[in-house]
Amino acid sequence: MSTSVGSDVFAFLAILLIGFFVLLLLRHFLPLRSSPAYVLVPIFLALFLLVSIILLLPIDLASSLRIEDEATRGVWLPDTLILLAWRITYWLTFALTWFILPLLGEYIDSGYRTPKDRFIYSLRSNGRYQLIVLGCGIGGLIYVFLQNGFESTSVKALVMALAYCWGLIFAIYLMGHGLVAVPRRLYRNANISKRLRRIQSQAPVVDEKLKDSVTVLEDFESQLTQLRQRKNGISRDHQEWIEELSDGSSLPGSRLLPTTSHLSNAAIPAVITDRYLAELSRKLNRARHAQLRFIDTWDHLVQDALNTQAILDASASKRLDFGNTSPYSSSLLERVSILTPHTRYILHYRVLPALRIFFAAILALASLAIIWSELVKYIAPKLSIIRFTVVSPSNSGDGKVNFAGQIMASFWMCYMCTAALASFSDVKVWGNRALVKRNTYGESGTWYAGQVTKLTVPLAYNFLTFLPPETHRETTFYKFLGQLINLTPLGKGFDYFFPIFVLFPVCATLFNLYGRVKGVFRFDLVEEEDDDAGRNGMWREGRTLIERDVNGRSRLQLNDRDAGRSSQTPYRDNVLTGTNRQIPATSSQQQPPSRLAAATAAAESEDENFFQGFAHRVRNTFDTMERPDWFMEGRRPKWMGGAEGSGGESGRAEAGMGLGRWFGGRPEDGRVRL
């Protein structure tokens, strides 16, 4: 009789490793010390359940269809333990998705002071959404009763089927977009010079959003200043509330120069109420975190531009040095100090681009396999590519899963979830929510955790349907969830036919249909890294903004050095005046601005065709040649760019007219195009 002691030990160690990984992920995005436990625990459970399902489903496949050969059996657990794990995972995921995380998000974002007022506001905000869901549930319940009669499992089947269908709609759309976007992003980043141009083309957009966030925050800060100056119409409790909000405004993340602040035109009510202060507190918190979000985005964009520039500059000397470690470094590889400058150059200039191209090709093939399997799983399930990589061939026809099949199943599940979750940063229907390193807003964190739990179970069961019927119908997951989904013909048909619509987001992303929709309706659905931004000249403006920011950092470091202060401060002073950000400069950021322009000089020449370049050179020949005195004293005719009564100087000033415009003109400051 076989025993599962080895599998039990493996499962226990895997659970510990998953918990440690989730803790590191929470530490990266949330401030663990300042975040309350009622925020950290639900988010931890949501992420833990996502990763655990990627592990639990392959174990379920091997446990339900056990192979007698111990050498290739794989990890398996008893059926009762697998059923218990699925029940806990599913119902905990269901509760987090539909009740706990939505209530918690509105509780954090309410703006009220007391827990009672926050909870009442959260119930009121979620009540309308829950009533809509309840109305849809009643309609579905009537259909289930008419189809199967009044049975005890009808209500349970309805709840599980509706939750699955609602999550599958979002999962298929997001996964379809990610199946194209993830490999394409890897392939585009393999070209270092084009990657620098894309980074620079993003700078004007980020800079504009950062200025807008500063303006919005200034408006709310000015309202708060006016409230502090008022002496009448404010109770004592409200004064304490206003003082608490003012204490929050003195944090380093929201300090502004007095010269940039301006009084808001918003009318302050004569009588201050709890509702008004709660609304102001809510908007103020959102504005502060929005500013932190775009500041973090700008920091990483500038750091990426500097690092990419350093990689391009190293092509001549074959030595790459990013400088001292910086808190704003974009990746761990850039902070590795055990590499020599030459090996670091080989790694970043040769190895990493090749690896990006290799993994882009592998993931592109994986995306094709998933799309093909979605299309043929109902019409011709034997043609599914995924089934050949997971199910071991068997002469008896009952496909079983060995250890290698479990590894492949984990890979497919992981890639499907990664493709869906990677689309969150591209799709623009989530409002102003974003994940910020160490400064993620609590409401944004709970919302993202809720979306993770909403997509996990539908993606897991959708992957299970890729396998042959004799394989996936024997699993505990199918007996627990699949039978209830297929209880009615509508649910069974939706499960098999709706995933075919994955072609819509795939084609929209592959052929840039989002850009055409934006051109017609002026509405941007997806934020993509498009090469058109580099071709239309936005990268030049972005290069100027980045150079200006680097110059501002260098000047700040010189001022701090003259004042005897250290420039390496643990927290950045977010003072914004126009486009200059006062940021402690690191040694990797002390490069002269000309190095940024050097990498884009070759790219600038690409925008000029042969005829334009020839015209510029002919124009330079005419303008720089030595003229005889009689020619300088005379007047130019109009066809040579001169004017009546104008001498040589005026003729030079009119270089853009007459013959001069045939050869591209000449800059007013006397520069010569080489």
PyMOL commands that set and color helices and strands:
alter all, ss='L'
color gray80, all
select helices_A, chain A and resi 5-29+37-64+79-108+115-148+153-189+192-229+236-249+252-254+274-317+333-335+341-376+381-383+385-390+403-425+442-464+469-472+476-485+489-510+513-521+532-535+538-562+587-589+593-606+610-624+629-633+638-640+648-653+658-663
alter helices_A, ss='H'
color red, helices_A
select strands_A, chain A and resi 576-577+580-581
alter strands_A, ss='S'
color yellow, strands_A
deselect
rebuild
show_as cartoon
